[in-house]
Amino acid sequence: MRDGQSDHEHTEFIAAISDDVMKCLVSRGFFEKLDSHFCPKGDGKERALCDHSYRISKLILAELGFQTEDVDEIFDVLRSKGGFCDCEILYNAAEESRLKAEYWTSAREGRRRPTSQDAQ
């Protein structure tokens, strides 16, 4: 939160920039790059497991050239959409992702995919 800004003002600010931030992330390929870590195209490619942080997202945003001050606002927007870690960004904040589609296809078919929590 910015200095001197109330929680309410900050919430309103995040709501006001949300659409533009999401469009920017889509146009720069952020969600596709993140999805490629957790649900790579093609068989045999190693999948990342979520450690319930933004570790991979931070790396991708840096690769894409986002400034540090913008990253805080990006994560505020993603959290407002349910993206509280790398995998939740794909499940909740991204409009579409292979990871989300794979999960719900497995659920529909009565199969359960291993989650990052299973590896712990």
BADRENGU-743497 format. One record per residue: residue number from 1; x, y, z of N, C-alpha, C in turn. Coordinates in steps of 0.1 Angstrom, whole numbers, m for minus. Example, Ala and Ser with C-alpha at 12.3 -4.5 7.8 and 13.67 -1.06 7.14 Angstrom:
BADRENGU-743497
+-----+-------+-------+-------+-------+-------+-------+-------+-------+-------+
: num :   n_u :   n_v :   n_w :  ca_u :  ca_v :  ca_w :   c_u :   c_v :   c_w :
+-----+-------+-------+-------+-------+-------+-------+-------+-------+-------+
:   1 :   132 :   m57 :    78 :   123 :   m45 :    78 :   132 :   m33 :    78 :
:   2 :   128 :   m22 :    71 :   137 :   m11 :    71 :   129 :     0 :    79 :
+-----+-------+-------+-------+-------+-------+-------+-------+-------+-------+
This chain:
BADRENGU-743497
+-----+-------+-------+-------+-------+-------+-------+-------+-------+-------+
: num :   n_u :   n_v :   n_w :  ca_u :  ca_v :  ca_w :   c_u :   c_v :   c_w :
+-----+-------+-------+-------+-------+-------+-------+-------+-------+-------+
:   1 :     8 :   m12 :     0 :     0 :     0 :     0 :     9 :    12 :     0 :
:   2 :     5 :    22 :    m7 :    12 :    35 :    m8 :    11 :    43 :     5 :
:   3 :    21 :    50 :     9 :    21 :    59 :    21 :     9 :    68 :    20 :
:   4 :     2 :    70 :    32 :    m9 :    79 :    33 :   m22 :    75 :    26 :
:   5 :   m22 :    63 :    21 :   m34 :    57 :    15 :   m41 :    48 :    24 :
:   6 :   m54 :    50 :    26 :   m62 :    41 :    34 :   m64 :    28 :    27 :
:   7 :   m69 :    18 :    35 :   m72 :     5 :    29 :   m83 :     7 :    18 :
:   8 :   m92 :    15 :    21 :  m103 :    17 :    11 :   m98 :    23 :    m1 :
:   9 :   m90 :    33 :     0 :   m84 :    40 :   m12 :   m76 :    31 :   m20 :
:  10 :   m68 :    22 :   m13 :   m60 :    13 :   m20 :   m68 :     2 :   m27 :
:  11 :   m79 :    m2 :   m21 :   m88 :   m12 :   m27 :   m94 :    m6 :   m40 :
:  12 :   m98 :     7 :   m39 :  m104 :    14 :   m50 :   m94 :    15 :   m61 :
:  13 :   m82 :    19 :   m58 :   m71 :    20 :   m68 :   m68 :     7 :   m75 :
:  14 :   m68 :    m4 :   m68 :   m65 :   m17 :   m74 :   m77 :   m21 :   m83 :
:  15 :   m89 :   m18 :   m79 :  m101 :   m21 :   m87 :  m100 :   m13 :  m100 :
:  16 :   m95 :     0 :   m99 :   m95 :     9 :  m111 :   m84 :     5 :  m121 :
:  17 :   m73 :    m1 :  m116 :   m63 :    m5 :  m126 :   m64 :   m20 :  m130 :
:  18 :   m72 :   m27 :  m124 :   m73 :   m42 :  m126 :   m74 :   m46 :  m140 :
:  19 :   m84 :   m40 :  m148 :   m86 :   m44 :  m162 :   m73 :   m41 :  m170 :
:  20 :   m67 :   m30 :  m168 :   m55 :   m26 :  m176 :   m44 :   m35 :  m173 :
:  21 :   m42 :   m38 :  m160 :   m31 :   m47 :  m156 :   m33 :   m61 :  m162 :
:  22 :   m45 :   m66 :  m161 :   m47 :   m79 :  m167 :   m45 :   m80 :  m182 :
:  23 :   m50 :   m69 :  m189 :   m48 :   m68 :  m204 :   m33 :   m68 :  m207 :
:  24 :   m25 :   m60 :  m199 :   m11 :   m59 :  m201 :    m4 :   m73 :  m199 :
:  25 :    m8 :   m80 :  m188 :    m2 :   m93 :  m186 :    m5 :  m103 :  m197 :
:  26 :   m17 :  m102 :  m202 :   m21 :  m111 :  m213 :   m13 :  m108 :  m225 :
:  27 :   m12 :   m95 :  m229 :    m5 :   m91 :  m241 :    10 :   m93 :  m241 :
:  28 :    16 :   m93 :  m229 :    30 :   m96 :  m227 :    33 :  m111 :  m226 :
:  29 :    22 :  m119 :  m225 :    24 :  m134 :  m225 :    27 :  m139 :  m211 :
:  30 :    24 :  m132 :  m200 :    27 :  m136 :  m187 :    20 :  m149 :  m183 :
:  31 :     7 :  m150 :  m185 :     0 :  m162 :  m181 :     4 :  m174 :  m189 :
:  32 :     7 :  m172 :  m202 :    12 :  m184 :  m210 :    25 :  m188 :  m205 :
:  33 :    34 :  m179 :  m202 :    48 :  m183 :  m197 :    46 :  m190 :  m183 :
:  34 :    38 :  m185 :  m175 :    36 :  m192 :  m162 :    29 :  m206 :  m164 :
:  35 :    20 :  m207 :  m172 :    13 :  m219 :  m175 :    23 :  m230 :  m181 :
:  36 :    33 :  m225 :  m188 :    43 :  m234 :  m194 :    52 :  m240 :  m183 :
:  37 :    53 :  m234 :  m172 :    61 :  m240 :  m161 :    53 :  m251 :  m154 :
:  38 :    40 :  m249 :  m152 :    32 :  m258 :  m144 :    25 :  m268 :  m153 :
:  39 :    22 :  m265 :  m165 :    16 :  m275 :  m174 :    22 :  m273 :  m188 :
:  40 :    34 :  m278 :  m190 :    41 :  m276 :  m203 :    34 :  m283 :  m214 :
:  41 :    35 :  m278 :  m226 :    30 :  m284 :  m238 :    39 :  m296 :  m241 :
:  42 :    33 :  m307 :  m245 :    41 :  m318 :  m249 :    44 :  m328 :  m237 :
:  43 :    45 :  m340 :  m240 :    47 :  m350 :  m230 :    62 :  m350 :  m226 :
:  44 :    64 :  m354 :  m214 :    78 :  m356 :  m209 :    85 :  m344 :  m204 :
:  45 :    79 :  m332 :  m205 :    85 :  m320 :  m200 :    82 :  m319 :  m185 :
:  46 :    92 :  m316 :  m177 :    91 :  m315 :  m163 :    82 :  m303 :  m159 :
:  47 :    73 :  m306 :  m149 :    64 :  m296 :  m144 :    70 :  m290 :  m131 :
:  48 :    68 :  m277 :  m130 :    71 :  m271 :  m117 :    60 :  m274 :  m107 :
:  49 :    64 :  m275 :   m94 :    55 :  m277 :   m84 :    54 :  m263 :   m76 :
:  50 :    42 :  m259 :   m73 :    40 :  m247 :   m66 :    45 :  m247 :   m52 :
:  51 :    53 :  m238 :   m48 :    57 :  m237 :   m34 :    49 :  m227 :   m26 :
:  52 :    38 :  m223 :   m32 :    29 :  m214 :   m25 :    35 :  m200 :   m23 :
:  53 :    43 :  m196 :   m33 :    48 :  m183 :   m33 :    47 :  m177 :   m47 :
:  54 :    52 :  m166 :   m50 :    52 :  m160 :   m63 :    66 :  m161 :   m70 :
:  55 :    74 :  m171 :   m66 :    88 :  m172 :   m70 :    89 :  m173 :   m85 :
:  56 :    81 :  m181 :   m92 :    82 :  m182 :  m107 :    76 :  m169 :  m113 :
:  57 :    65 :  m165 :  m108 :    59 :  m152 :  m114 :    68 :  m141 :  m113 :
:  58 :    76 :  m139 :  m102 :    85 :  m128 :  m101 :    96 :  m129 :  m111 :
:  59 :   101 :  m141 :  m114 :   111 :  m143 :  m124 :   106 :  m139 :  m138 :
:  60 :    94 :  m144 :  m141 :    88 :  m141 :  m154 :    85 :  m126 :  m155 :
:  61 :    80 :  m119 :  m145 :    78 :  m105 :  m146 :    91 :   m97 :  m148 :
:  62 :   101 :  m102 :  m142 :   115 :   m95 :  m144 :   119 :   m98 :  m158 :
:  63 :   118 :  m110 :  m163 :   121 :  m113 :  m177 :   114 :  m104 :  m187 :
:  64 :   101 :  m101 :  m184 :    93 :   m93 :  m192 :    96 :   m78 :  m191 :
:  65 :   105 :   m74 :  m182 :   109 :   m61 :  m180 :   100 :   m52 :  m171 :
:  66 :    92 :   m58 :  m163 :    84 :   m50 :  m154 :    93 :   m44 :  m143 :
:  67 :    90 :   m32 :  m139 :    97 :   m25 :  m129 :    93 :   m30 :  m115 :
:  68 :   102 :   m30 :  m105 :    99 :   m34 :   m92 :    86 :   m28 :   m86 :
:  69 :    85 :   m15 :   m88 :    73 :    m8 :   m82 :    60 :   m13 :   m89 :
:  70 :    61 :   m17 :  m101 :    49 :   m22 :  m108 :    45 :   m36 :  m104 :
:  71 :    55 :   m44 :  m100 :    53 :   m57 :   m96 :    44 :   m58 :   m83 :
:  72 :    46 :   m49 :   m74 :    37 :   m49 :   m62 :    23 :   m47 :   m66 :
:  73 :    20 :   m37 :   m75 :     6 :   m35 :   m79 :     1 :   m47 :   m87 :
:  74 :     9 :   m53 :   m95 :     5 :   m65 :  m103 :     0 :   m75 :   m93 :
:  75 :     8 :   m78 :   m83 :     4 :   m89 :   m73 :    m8 :   m84 :   m65 :
:  76 :   m10 :   m72 :   m62 :   m22 :   m67 :   m56 :   m34 :   m70 :   m65 :
:  77 :   m33 :   m68 :   m78 :   m44 :   m71 :   m87 :   m46 :   m86 :   m87 :
:  78 :   m36 :   m94 :   m89 :   m37 :  m108 :   m89 :   m43 :  m114 :   m76 :
:  79 :   m39 :  m109 :   m65 :   m45 :  m113 :   m52 :   m60 :  m110 :   m52 :
:  80 :   m64 :   m98 :   m57 :   m78 :   m94 :   m57 :   m86 :  m104 :   m66 :
:  81 :   m80 :  m111 :   m74 :   m87 :  m121 :   m83 :   m85 :  m136 :   m78 :
:  82 :   m79 :  m137 :   m66 :   m77 :  m150 :   m60 :   m64 :  m156 :   m63 :
:  83 :   m54 :  m149 :   m69 :   m41 :  m154 :   m72 :   m31 :  m152 :   m60 :
:  84 :   m32 :  m160 :   m50 :   m23 :  m159 :   m39 :   m10 :  m166 :   m39 :
:  85 :    m7 :  m173 :   m50 :     6 :  m179 :   m53 :     6 :  m182 :   m68 :
:  86 :    17 :  m188 :   m73 :    19 :  m190 :   m87 :     7 :  m199 :   m93 :
:  87 :     4 :  m210 :   m86 :    m6 :  m219 :   m92 :   m20 :  m213 :   m91 :
:  88 :   m23 :  m206 :   m80 :   m36 :  m199 :   m79 :   m38 :  m188 :   m89 :
:  89 :   m27 :  m182 :   m94 :   m28 :  m172 :  m105 :   m35 :  m179 :  m117 :
:  90 :   m30 :  m192 :  m120 :   m35 :  m199 :  m131 :   m49 :  m205 :  m129 :
:  91 :   m52 :  m209 :  m117 :   m65 :  m214 :  m114 :   m75 :  m204 :  m112 :
:  92 :   m72 :  m192 :  m106 :   m82 :  m182 :  m103 :   m82 :  m169 :  m110 :
:  93 :   m70 :  m164 :  m113 :   m69 :  m151 :  m119 :   m68 :  m151 :  m135 :
:  94 :   m62 :  m161 :  m140 :   m61 :  m162 :  m155 :   m74 :  m166 :  m161 :
:  95 :   m78 :  m159 :  m172 :   m90 :  m163 :  m179 :   m90 :  m177 :  m183 :
:  96 :   m79 :  m181 :  m189 :   m77 :  m195 :  m194 :   m63 :  m200 :  m190 :
:  97 :   m62 :  m213 :  m187 :   m49 :  m219 :  m186 :   m50 :  m234 :  m188 :
:  98 :   m39 :  m240 :  m193 :   m39 :  m254 :  m194 :   m40 :  m261 :  m181 :
:  99 :   m34 :  m256 :  m171 :   m34 :  m261 :  m157 :   m48 :  m262 :  m152 :
: 100 :   m56 :  m251 :  m153 :   m70 :  m251 :  m149 :   m78 :  m261 :  m157 :
: 101 :   m77 :  m261 :  m170 :   m84 :  m270 :  m179 :   m81 :  m284 :  m175 :
: 102 :   m69 :  m288 :  m173 :   m65 :  m301 :  m170 :   m71 :  m306 :  m156 :
: 103 :   m71 :  m297 :  m147 :   m76 :  m300 :  m134 :   m91 :  m303 :  m135 :
: 104 :   m99 :  m294 :  m141 :  m113 :  m296 :  m142 :  m117 :  m308 :  m151 :
: 105 :  m109 :  m311 :  m161 :  m111 :  m323 :  m170 :  m110 :  m335 :  m161 :
: 106 :   m99 :  m336 :  m153 :   m97 :  m347 :  m144 :  m108 :  m348 :  m134 :
: 107 :  m112 :  m337 :  m129 :  m123 :  m338 :  m119 :  m136 :  m343 :  m125 :
: 108 :  m139 :  m338 :  m137 :  m151 :  m343 :  m144 :  m151 :  m358 :  m147 :
: 109 :  m139 :  m363 :  m150 :  m137 :  m377 :  m153 :  m135 :  m386 :  m140 :
: 110 :  m135 :  m379 :  m129 :  m134 :  m387 :  m116 :  m119 :  m390 :  m113 :
: 111 :  m110 :  m384 :  m120 :   m96 :  m387 :  m117 :   m91 :  m375 :  m109 :
: 112 :   m81 :  m378 :  m101 :   m75 :  m368 :   m93 :   m61 :  m366 :   m97 :
: 113 :   m57 :  m354 :  m100 :   m43 :  m351 :  m104 :   m36 :  m348 :   m91 :
: 114 :   m23 :  m352 :   m91 :   m15 :  m348 :   m79 :   m13 :  m333 :   m78 :
: 115 :   m13 :  m328 :   m66 :   m11 :  m314 :   m64 :     3 :  m312 :   m58 :
: 116 :     7 :  m299 :   m57 :    19 :  m296 :   m51 :    20 :  m300 :   m36 :
: 117 :     8 :  m300 :   m30 :     7 :  m304 :   m16 :    11 :  m319 :   m14 :
: 118 :     8 :  m327 :   m24 :    11 :  m341 :   m24 :    26 :  m344 :   m23 :
: 119 :    34 :  m334 :   m28 :    49 :  m336 :   m29 :    55 :  m332 :   m16 :
: 120 :    48 :  m326 :    m7 :    53 :  m321 :     6 :    54 :  m332 :    16 :
+-----+-------+-------+-------+-------+-------+-------+-------+-------+-------+
